[in-house]
Amino acid sequence: MDGGILEREHELHRLASAAREAADGAGSVVLVHGEAGIGKSSLVKAMPGVLPTASRVLVGECDDLATRRPLGPFRDLVGNVGAELARALTAGGDRPRVYDALRAELTAAPHPAVLVVEDVHWADEASLDALRFLVHRMERLPAVLVLTYRDDELDRRHPLHHLLGQVSRAERVHRLPLSRLSPGAVHRLSAVSGLDPAEVYEVTSGNPFFVAEVVAAGGTGAVPPTVVDAVLARLRDLDDRTRDALEQLAVVPSAVERPLVDALLPDGVAELAVAEQRGLLTVTPERAGFRHELIRRAVADSLPAARRIELNRRVLAALVVKPGSDPARVVHHAAQAGDQEAIARYGPDAARDAAGAGAHREAAAHLCLVLRQRDRFDTAELADLLERFAIESYTIADSAAAVDAEREAVALRRFLGDTRALGADLRWLSRIHWWAGNADDAQRAAREAITVLEEAGDERLLALALSNTSQLHMLSERTAPAIDFGERAILLARRTGDNAILAHALNNVGTARWRAGDPLGRAQLEESLRVALAAGEVEHACRSYANLIWTLLERLEYAEADRYLGPGTELADRAEHVGFLSYLHVALGLRKFAAGAWDEAERHAEIGAHDFVPARCPALTVLARVRVRRGRSGGDELLDEAWEIAVRTRELQRTGPVAAARAEAAWLRGDHAAVAALAGDTFEQARRLNAVPHRAELGHWLSKAGHRVPADGSDHPYALQTAGRWREAARVWHAAGCPYEHAAALAESPDPDDKLTALAGLDALGAEPLARLVRSELRHLGVRHIPRGPLAATRDNPAGLTERQLQVVRLLAQGLTNPEMAERLVVSVRTVDNHVAAVLEKLGARSRREAAARATELGILPGRES
């Protein structure tokens, strides 16, 4: 019995509608999610009955392997898809070829194609990568992509969140959260069983699978105390042969293909007939599997450890002799069977396959298992494995594991006396130390790498070591040595024809020059990006994007930064380079922060606020500054942690923004004495290094707190404010698209009208602390009618308004036209048109005046002080 399709009419209707739209060329993504047993798979099985007649349904499943199969759900499609996709999936998983073949498969007639990927919470990195590729293109394909997952298994660091973030930005998305069955539905299912429907509902809480299992086990007249008991009760009267077969299949966390069934069971599928009749298994000519993953787990978890080990050993033996077995599956069963020799033998190949498919988490996991058997390898092999593990850990932003492994690899290279390999690993160690935030260790390893490689006589590796040192100097604002080492690296890279190193060195020299004020630097940095992309060097291309974007953000050239943010983030996302993806999301957070879109700034910053040090420090700074400017608690604590990280890096690019944020927070709370202590030393460092953006901002806060600072001489708007040229600064901030800074500059005017204009902008942003100070200044100037701020109880998200819509409705109520609002918010008139329409709809208003009245009722709009 299966209650999965009860009370799912709405969901089936939505799926059918999506398929009809796809047949007309408007593809979409459908998210089906809920707890285990809620009926996701049952919905998928019922779906063909409501789809258009010509629909093609393709179903792939993600497995709960200890280490996932690269492209596992797509490899399930082989046999049901065209020859090109089948060849691409079986020929090593070359990503561009797989992607092109997937798109062609979904485009091929008949239409629509419905691709279902089940249990994507278990998806491997390469599969997530392929799904991202499809998500970006679904709206232009005659197809529907259906993803099922357990939303109760996703913690904040689950890799699926990156994919779901991409889906949320797709043009056409259908979300189908599955709810539990109602008491009425449970009554219908249990009415014929003799069980008390109220008891069944109490035990199962309406979970469809749990209801079905309890009802199926209900011959005793009593409801089993747990669903596991219900599942196992159905096995008690099976014959030993059938139970043995079920237990054998239960240790395989996926549907078992027919050849493996025949290898594991003496009489093949014939042994499964009884279990199939009881509804425990689903058997087809191609494979056999449990009707639900929870049944498999109940059976597997009931096995004694010794029995489980023996059953896994049988699977391992069958896979090893079977040509073309997936190394990831071999390693999984070797680990479950405790066969350390098999792990050591097949693990390196499994890791290589995973890395080649872009599944770097899986590669690192395989190598971690292999390295537990280090005594089985000679010293050179062990050093190679440690280096591979370090690089994979670095790629997935596990800095601690990367540092430990690379240090050990360096120690083994010293023992072996292989200077070339030692130099290469020292260069990697330097990079990984910097990635982990250890500036001094990074410099030491970099210096030794150059010394060793100069003796080794390998010009290519020496070029990379020189470029690495150039990079460290560039990051520390030491322009002259950065250029010196970088130009030596460029010369060697061109001589050896290594475009990867050439891109790396051009990046360092270009960034150093550009930040020092040499406009030719940007041209070199853009050349670095072109060379890296042409050579297929994803990491170097991501770094080029990052430095282009970060420099443009520092220079307040936000529109230019936008040109690179989209393609840079997409590249890092597709390549699953977690570190750079986090870093670029923080850059997006900085961009949104500057634009006054603070909710969006927080969302992007939170992606980078994890263990990856280069992203965590600026991410914490963005999160803190949003809290500080909104007057919310917790900002100081975030800045304290960011400062600890920044100091350890010894880089002004880290210490400068944190010091400025701490100084701003102190000034806003009226602690002017603390500003000098928090910003003074960093300001002096910025002056010594002639770092204009940091020098100008830190000098501004020192000046606001009453401290005299030397004339800056630059045209940075913060320097203009320090010089008392607030009107010029306001124009620059407005042109750059920075509404908070524009309002703050206007607030420095002695004219009450300017301050009132600033106050309106601050209220629209929800910037309470500065707005409170401006109100105080207006009262001191004798202004009688000062707008109150929005009520605290309703400012967060009344009526479901977004942050930008709140800003629009507050300005709308002031009588501003759409062009005037666009100018105030520094966005396009068309964008304001869309926001006004959304505000009217959400407030249920037919006119702007009615919207203002409704917003006043909700407490969104400021009142008037008398």
Disulfide bonds with the S-S distance in Angstrom:
none
